[in-house]
Amino acid sequence: MVQIGAALPSSGAGASADALVAVAQAAERMGLGSVWTYERLLRPTQPIPMGGAGGPVMEGPPAWADVYDPIETLAYVAAKTEGIRLGTSVVAALLHNPVVLARRLATLDRLSGGRLLAGLGQGWMEQEFTAAGVPMARRGAGFEEHLGVMRAVWGPNPVRHEGRFYQVPESEIGPKPVQPGGPSVLVGAATPPAVDRAARLGLGLSLVVFDWDALRNTVATYRRTAEAAGHDVASLPLLVQVNGTVTDGDAVDERAPLTGSVEQVADDLTELDRLGADHVYWSMIDQSEQLDILARLSEAYAERTKSS
């Protein structure tokens, strides 16, 4: 069965220590599989280019002006929970030094008893790269090398790396994550080259769903590429993030996958299960309704799995 996750209230006016604990502990009591947060360094006051100069632009949501750091957030939540998985979707890895980020994630993994699901992306917002002092041109090859450095840090000592973008003098670096080789890593992928990269490297995949056929084709391509690269496909985690909502009402006529009424989404979850997804969560359900809706959704999904 795909594990249902909850979004933590880690941004905007509703973010607080008490709110984080309340949602995480309630999600754990309900038997949900995971809780999720994300990284946003800043909210530009000017329109944000979506795909380079001359492309479409967007206004940043007000909540982006006040986003709790994901690693500190999950460390705090880890101390207040016992077994629920703790996920990032995603940390923009290139905005961080790979040795520093690897150590922070390993520390979180150790403090949580190995519960980390490390969703990592390369970033997309020009203003964040400018603020971090990192050129956007580092994306692609630089992200692949960054991932390699982190995996080296998580591996056995001594660690040494001489690359195009990063150098690590031979050193002993710790702490090491709970699992040998590192925590579960899910690479945020929105383009074919990003999917190919995750598959070749034997890393998990984090996808935003917009269309069923596109999702099926992407997952099939990813698994073929991973298998061709010699990886155990069954061991690679798959997260599906839904940038939409589940409603506590009647069926919706026109809807995207995994959105609509509780009953409609419960049916969709059986399709997601057939696809072999491990985790799913919704990033846009109103926090005041999220736990009630996810409780009903979990019950409806469980009923369908019993009868299948």
HUBEL-V110708 format. One record per pair of residues at least 12 apart in sequence whose C-alpha atoms are under 10 Angstrom apart, sorted by the first residue. I is the first residue (numbers start at 1). J is the second residue. Records with the same first field share a line. If there is no record, write none. Layout:
# HUBEL-V110708
I->J ; J
This chain:
# HUBEL-V110708
1->269 ; 270 ; 272 ; 273 ; 274 ; 276 ; 277 ; 278 ; 279 ; 301 ; 302 ; 305
2->33 ; 238 ; 239 ; 240 ; 269 ; 270 ; 271 ; 272 ; 273 ; 274 ; 275 ; 276 ; 277 ; 278 ; 279 ; 280 ; 301
3->31 ; 32 ; 33 ; 34 ; 239 ; 269 ; 273 ; 277 ; 278 ; 279 ; 280 ; 281 ; 298
4->27 ; 31 ; 32 ; 33 ; 34 ; 35 ; 269 ; 278 ; 279 ; 280 ; 281 ; 282 ; 294 ; 295 ; 297 ; 298 ; 301
5->27 ; 28 ; 31 ; 32 ; 33 ; 34 ; 35 ; 36 ; 84 ; 85 ; 86 ; 87 ; 239 ; 241 ; 279 ; 280 ; 281 ; 282 ; 283 ; 294
6->23 ; 24 ; 26 ; 27 ; 28 ; 32 ; 33 ; 34 ; 35 ; 36 ; 37 ; 87 ; 280 ; 281 ; 282 ; 283 ; 285 ; 287 ; 290 ; 291 ; 294
7->20 ; 23 ; 24 ; 27 ; 34 ; 35 ; 36 ; 37 ; 38 ; 87 ; 88 ; 89 ; 281 ; 282 ; 283 ; 284 ; 285 ; 286 ; 287 ; 290 ; 291
8->20 ; 21 ; 22 ; 23 ; 24 ; 27 ; 34 ; 35 ; 36 ; 37 ; 38 ; 70 ; 73 ; 74 ; 77 ; 87 ; 283 ; 287 ; 290
9->21 ; 22 ; 23 ; 24 ; 36 ; 37 ; 67 ; 68 ; 283 ; 286 ; 287 ; 288
10->36 ; 37 ; 38 ; 39 ; 63 ; 66 ; 67 ; 68 ; 69 ; 70 ; 73 ; 74
11->37 ; 38 ; 39 ; 40 ; 62 ; 63 ; 64 ; 65 ; 66 ; 67 ; 68 ; 69
12->61 ; 62 ; 63 ; 64 ; 65 ; 66 ; 67 ; 68
13->62 ; 63 ; 65 ; 66 ; 67
14->63 ; 66 ; 287 ; 288
15->63 ; 66 ; 67 ; 68
16->68 ; 73
17->68 ; 73 ; 76 ; 77
19->287
20->35 ; 73 ; 74 ; 76 ; 77 ; 80
21->73 ; 76 ; 77 ; 78 ; 79 ; 80 ; 81
22->77 ; 80
23->35 ; 77 ; 287 ; 290 ; 291
24->36 ; 74 ; 77 ; 78 ; 80 ; 81 ; 84 ; 85 ; 86 ; 291
25->77 ; 80 ; 81 ; 82 ; 84
26->81 ; 291 ; 295
27->81 ; 84 ; 290 ; 291 ; 294 ; 295
28->81 ; 82 ; 83 ; 84 ; 85
29->81 ; 84
30->291 ; 294 ; 295 ; 298
31->83 ; 84 ; 295 ; 298
32->84 ; 85 ; 291 ; 294 ; 295 ; 298
33->83 ; 84 ; 85 ; 86 ; 278 ; 279 ; 280 ; 281
34->83 ; 84 ; 85 ; 86 ; 87 ; 115 ; 116 ; 117 ; 279 ; 280 ; 281
35->74 ; 77 ; 84 ; 85 ; 86 ; 87 ; 88 ; 117 ; 281
36->70 ; 73 ; 74 ; 85 ; 86 ; 87 ; 88 ; 89 ; 90 ; 117 ; 119 ; 280 ; 281 ; 282 ; 283
37->67 ; 68 ; 69 ; 70 ; 71 ; 73 ; 74 ; 86 ; 87 ; 88 ; 89 ; 90 ; 91 ; 119 ; 283
38->67 ; 68 ; 69 ; 70 ; 71 ; 73 ; 87 ; 88 ; 89 ; 90 ; 91 ; 92 ; 119 ; 120 ; 283
39->64 ; 67 ; 68 ; 69 ; 70 ; 71 ; 88 ; 89 ; 90 ; 91 ; 92 ; 93 ; 120 ; 121 ; 123
40->63 ; 64 ; 65 ; 66 ; 67 ; 68 ; 69 ; 70 ; 90 ; 91 ; 92 ; 123 ; 125 ; 128
41->64 ; 65 ; 66 ; 67 ; 68 ; 69 ; 92 ; 95 ; 125 ; 127 ; 128 ; 129 ; 131 ; 132
42->60 ; 63 ; 64 ; 65 ; 66 ; 67 ; 125 ; 127 ; 128 ; 131
43->59 ; 60 ; 61 ; 62 ; 63 ; 64 ; 65 ; 66 ; 67 ; 125 ; 127 ; 128
44->59 ; 60 ; 61 ; 64 ; 65 ; 125 ; 126 ; 127 ; 128
45->59 ; 60 ; 65
46->58 ; 59 ; 60 ; 127
47->59 ; 60
48->60 ; 125 ; 126 ; 127
49->124 ; 125 ; 126 ; 127
50->124 ; 125 ; 126
51->124 ; 125 ; 126
52->124 ; 125 ; 126
69->91
70->87 ; 88 ; 89 ; 90 ; 91
71->86 ; 87 ; 88 ; 91 ; 101 ; 104 ; 105 ; 107 ; 108 ; 116 ; 118
72->104 ; 105 ; 108
73->86
74->86 ; 87 ; 88 ; 108 ; 109 ; 111 ; 112 ; 116
75->104 ; 105 ; 107 ; 108 ; 109 ; 110 ; 111 ; 112 ; 116
76->108 ; 111 ; 112
77->112
78->108 ; 109 ; 111 ; 112 ; 113 ; 115 ; 116
79->111 ; 112
80->112
81->112
82->112 ; 113 ; 115
83->112 ; 113 ; 114 ; 115
84->112 ; 115 ; 116
85->112 ; 113 ; 114 ; 115 ; 116 ; 117
86->108 ; 109 ; 112 ; 114 ; 115 ; 116 ; 117 ; 118
87->115 ; 116 ; 117 ; 118 ; 119 ; 184 ; 185 ; 186 ; 239
88->116 ; 117 ; 118 ; 119 ; 120 ; 121 ; 185 ; 186
89->117 ; 118 ; 119 ; 120 ; 121 ; 186 ; 187 ; 188 ; 206 ; 207 ; 239 ; 240 ; 241 ; 281 ; 283
90->118 ; 119 ; 120 ; 121 ; 122 ; 123 ; 186 ; 187 ; 188 ; 206
91->118 ; 119 ; 120 ; 121 ; 122 ; 123 ; 187 ; 188
92->119 ; 120 ; 121 ; 122 ; 123 ; 124 ; 125 ; 128 ; 129 ; 143 ; 188
93->119 ; 120 ; 121 ; 122 ; 123 ; 143 ; 146 ; 147 ; 150
94->120 ; 121 ; 122 ; 123 ; 124 ; 129 ; 132 ; 134 ; 135 ; 136 ; 138 ; 139 ; 142 ; 143 ; 144 ; 146 ; 147
95->121 ; 122 ; 123 ; 128 ; 129 ; 130 ; 131 ; 132 ; 133 ; 134 ; 135 ; 136
96->132 ; 133 ; 134 ; 146
97->134 ; 146 ; 149 ; 150 ; 166
98->143 ; 145 ; 146 ; 147 ; 148 ; 149 ; 150 ; 151 ; 152 ; 153 ; 166 ; 168
99->146 ; 149 ; 150 ; 151 ; 152 ; 153 ; 154 ; 166 ; 167 ; 168 ; 173 ; 174
100->150 ; 153
101->146 ; 150 ; 153
102->146 ; 147 ; 149 ; 150 ; 151 ; 152 ; 153 ; 154 ; 173 ; 174 ; 175 ; 176 ; 177 ; 182
103->150 ; 153 ; 154 ; 173 ; 174 ; 175 ; 176 ; 177
104->174 ; 175
105->117 ; 118 ; 150 ; 154 ; 175 ; 176 ; 177 ; 182 ; 183
106->118 ; 150 ; 153 ; 154 ; 174 ; 175 ; 176 ; 177 ; 178 ; 179 ; 182 ; 183
107->174 ; 175 ; 176 ; 177 ; 178
108->175 ; 177 ; 178 ; 183
109->175 ; 176 ; 177 ; 178 ; 179 ; 182 ; 183 ; 184
110->175 ; 176 ; 177 ; 178 ; 179 ; 183
111->177 ; 178
112->178
113->177 ; 178 ; 179
114->177 ; 178 ; 179 ; 182 ; 183 ; 184
115->178 ; 179 ; 183 ; 184
116->177 ; 178 ; 182 ; 183 ; 184 ; 185
117->183 ; 184 ; 185 ; 186 ; 204 ; 237 ; 239
118->182 ; 183 ; 184 ; 185 ; 186 ; 187 ; 204 ; 206
119->184 ; 185 ; 186 ; 187 ; 188 ; 204 ; 205 ; 206 ; 239
120->143 ; 147 ; 185 ; 186 ; 187 ; 188 ; 189 ; 204 ; 205 ; 206
121->139 ; 143 ; 147 ; 186 ; 187 ; 188 ; 189 ; 190 ; 194 ; 206
122->136 ; 138 ; 139 ; 140 ; 142 ; 143 ; 144 ; 146 ; 147 ; 187 ; 188 ; 189 ; 194
123->136 ; 139 ; 143 ; 188
124->136 ; 139
138->165
140->193 ; 194 ; 197
141->164 ; 165 ; 197
142->163 ; 164 ; 165 ; 166
143->165 ; 194 ; 197
144->194 ; 197 ; 198 ; 201
145->161 ; 163 ; 164 ; 165 ; 166
146->163 ; 165 ; 166
147->185 ; 187 ; 198 ; 201 ; 203
148->161 ; 163 ; 201
149->161 ; 162 ; 163 ; 166 ; 167 ; 168
150->181 ; 182
151->181 ; 182 ; 183 ; 185
152->168 ; 173 ; 181 ; 182
153->168 ; 171 ; 172 ; 173 ; 174 ; 175 ; 176 ; 177 ; 181 ; 182
154->173 ; 174 ; 175 ; 176 ; 177 ; 178 ; 179 ; 180 ; 181 ; 182 ; 183
155->173 ; 174 ; 176 ; 177 ; 179 ; 180 ; 181 ; 182
156->172 ; 173 ; 174 ; 176 ; 180 ; 181
157->170 ; 171 ; 172 ; 173 ; 174 ; 176
158->170 ; 171 ; 172 ; 173
159->171 ; 172 ; 173 ; 174
160->172 ; 173
184->203 ; 204 ; 235 ; 236 ; 237
185->198 ; 202 ; 203 ; 204 ; 205 ; 206 ; 236 ; 237 ; 238
186->198 ; 202 ; 203 ; 204 ; 205 ; 206 ; 207 ; 236 ; 237 ; 238 ; 239
187->199 ; 203 ; 204 ; 205 ; 206 ; 207 ; 237 ; 238 ; 239
188->204 ; 205 ; 206 ; 207 ; 208 ; 239 ; 240 ; 241
189->205 ; 206 ; 207 ; 208 ; 218
190->206 ; 207 ; 208 ; 209 ; 218
191->207 ; 218
192->218 ; 221 ; 222
194->222
195->207 ; 218 ; 219 ; 221 ; 222 ; 223 ; 225 ; 226
196->218 ; 221 ; 222 ; 223 ; 224 ; 225 ; 226
197->222 ; 225 ; 226
198->222 ; 223 ; 225 ; 226 ; 236
199->219 ; 221 ; 222 ; 223 ; 224 ; 225 ; 226 ; 227 ; 228 ; 229 ; 230 ; 231 ; 233 ; 236
200->222 ; 223 ; 224 ; 225 ; 226 ; 227 ; 228 ; 229 ; 230 ; 231
201->225 ; 226 ; 229 ; 230 ; 231
202->222 ; 223 ; 225 ; 226 ; 227 ; 229 ; 230 ; 231 ; 232 ; 233 ; 235 ; 236
203->226 ; 231 ; 233 ; 235 ; 236 ; 237 ; 238
204->222 ; 226 ; 233 ; 235 ; 236 ; 237 ; 238 ; 239
205->219 ; 222 ; 236 ; 237 ; 238 ; 239 ; 240 ; 277
206->237 ; 238 ; 239 ; 240 ; 241 ; 277 ; 279 ; 280
207->219 ; 238 ; 239 ; 240 ; 241 ; 242 ; 280
208->239 ; 240 ; 241 ; 242 ; 243 ; 280 ; 281 ; 282
209->239 ; 240 ; 241 ; 242 ; 243 ; 244 ; 256 ; 257 ; 258
210->241 ; 242 ; 243 ; 244 ; 255 ; 256 ; 257 ; 258
211->256 ; 257 ; 258
212->256 ; 257 ; 258 ; 268 ; 271 ; 272
215->240 ; 257 ; 272 ; 275
216->272 ; 275
219->238 ; 275 ; 276 ; 277
220->275
223->236
234->276
236->277 ; 278
237->276 ; 277 ; 278 ; 279
238->275 ; 276 ; 277 ; 278 ; 279 ; 280
239->276 ; 277 ; 278 ; 279 ; 280 ; 281
240->258 ; 272 ; 277 ; 278 ; 279 ; 280 ; 281 ; 282
241->258 ; 279 ; 280 ; 281 ; 282 ; 283
242->256 ; 257 ; 258 ; 259 ; 280 ; 281 ; 282 ; 283 ; 284 ; 285
243->256 ; 257 ; 258 ; 259 ; 281 ; 282 ; 283 ; 284 ; 285
244->256 ; 257 ; 258 ; 259 ; 260 ; 281 ; 282 ; 283 ; 284 ; 285
245->258 ; 259 ; 260 ; 261 ; 262 ; 265 ; 281 ; 282 ; 283 ; 284 ; 285 ; 286 ; 290 ; 293
246->258 ; 259 ; 260 ; 261 ; 262 ; 263 ; 264 ; 265 ; 266 ; 282 ; 284 ; 285 ; 286 ; 289 ; 290 ; 293 ; 294 ; 297
247->259 ; 260 ; 261 ; 262 ; 263 ; 264 ; 265 ; 285 ; 286 ; 289 ; 290 ; 293
248->260 ; 261 ; 262 ; 263 ; 289 ; 292 ; 293 ; 296 ; 297
249->261 ; 262 ; 263
250->262 ; 263 ; 264
251->263 ; 264 ; 265
252->264
257->269 ; 271 ; 272
258->271 ; 272 ; 280 ; 281 ; 282
259->282
261->293 ; 297
262->293 ; 294 ; 295 ; 296 ; 297 ; 298 ; 299 ; 300 ; 301
263->296 ; 297 ; 300 ; 301
264->297 ; 300
265->297 ; 300 ; 301
266->296 ; 297 ; 298 ; 299 ; 300 ; 301 ; 302 ; 303 ; 304 ; 305
267->297 ; 300 ; 301 ; 304 ; 305
268->301
269->297 ; 298 ; 300 ; 301 ; 302 ; 304 ; 305
270->301 ; 302 ; 304 ; 305 ; 308
273->305
281->294
282->294
